[in-house]
Amino acid sequence: MRAFQKVAEKIRLDIENGVWRIGDTLSSERQMAQQYQVSRSTIRRAWEELETMGYIKWDAFSPPQVINVPQWPTAIARSSLTQWNQTQTKPVSSFLSDLMSAAASQARFNFEIGMPDTSLLPIFELESVIRELFTQRTREVFSYSPTAGIDRVREAIAEEFLGRRNLHLSPDHLLITSGSLQALDLLSSLWIRPGDIVITESPTFAGALQIFRAHGAQIIGIDVGTEGVNPAQMKDALSRHDTRLIYLQPYYQNPTSVSMSEATRQALLDLAISYHVPIIEDDAYGFLAPGHSLPLRAYKGAEEHVIYINTFSKILAPGLRVGLIAGPPDLIYQLTQIKQLGDLHTGTVSQLLVEGWLRSGNIDQYIQAVRKVYAERIQTAKQLLPQLGFPIWGNPHNGFYVFAELPRSLSALAFHQYAAKRDVLFAPGLAFGTDDQFRHWIRLCVSTANPMAIHTGLARLSRLVKAYKDAPGSFGL
């Protein structure tokens, strides 16, 4: 355990034991450095760790404040419930809930939340579907759904959605979920036990990391290069670790928008088959790929080794909360039994709305239009950021995000609070890493901003970085 992690653990225990209570302000950076006999930079990194875990909040100009005690303080009399809670509860980062708050923010330049541009939505088709649902199919709209999903909705997804990704599956291979996060949680509930090894890209989707950690997984990150994960590094990791599963985003991955080359995809599948390790393929951004592009699940031999997940949150609208898992029918049956325990079924209205849109006949026109728009926005940001002094990760050609590097003297978490108060939002990079290597990186979602807004917003971000670096008492590393 590194020095900052040891300090964070000691402070965490003090918070849980009631030494520090909600609303208390921690000792100053200097005082804590003296108390723990470490450098001030180590204290700042410990604070960042605690903020990621959801215990404290802090900004660049004042000591942290305790905002949460995920476990019962020892000062409370022990009942069986409090004892159970202390042994079972794991601290969970507030990252995802913070993102949801950002979705409602009125900040002028909101590059934080990853979502499609609502101005591009096929409103006419959706309105037509809604009118039909609420005038001709009212009884069905307000009824229960089978836990696995309404049969004809699964048929529409198989034919009109997955067919366009060159996946030819019958409905009994599909489970409709409440978004891709639920898909990941269901698979983790079935497969992961505390201590199991999960290999992911690094950086990768923060939501996946949170779910794997919540289930007790040990996560090993493999660096993302210009063509995706390095197969040689993957082979080395698989040879050294008894791995439970691999999680990959082959196309326009979150947070870098890098895509794997065909050779990389094939090499990774071959490794998974050779080492008998299942792959969870997250294809949330695959709709942006050219029509001839194949997801891993469509490769020869993948049907027994690749579990495919997707969502309508990126191609259509996140508020629908409709996702899917594609896998062998016996696996789908097991996952359905788990899903019914916590979520009887995905919302009927949302399922039927997705089906109506898929059957509208305009899906190809819509996908072609948004591909062009998002590619233009990525190219705008990709060209502008290096000119403003922000190196970017990889060479993305489409997608929602760019992963950009701040000056190494800056902490993205601390700077985030400074920038948010000045109308610029972004996602700090720490949440996307398997350890702390992305402390000075930020994810910028440019899918919802037109090129002019991207130019103006990123120029403002650059000015804020300069002002922040020059501010008296600002925290760096």
PyMOL commands that set and color helices and strands:
alter all, ss='L'
color gray80, all
select helices_A, chain A and resi 3-16+29-36+40-53+80-88+95-103+118-120+123-136+138-141+151-165+171-173+179-191+206-214+231-240+262-275+286-288+296-298+302-304+318-320+329-342+348-358+363-387+412-420+429-432+451-470
alter helices_A, ss='H'
color red, helices_A
select strands_A, chain A and resi 56-59+62-66+109-110+174-177+197-202+218-225+228-229+243-248+279-282+306-311+323-326+401-405+424-425+427-428+441-445
alter strands_A, ss='S'
color yellow, strands_A
deselect
rebuild
show_as cartoon
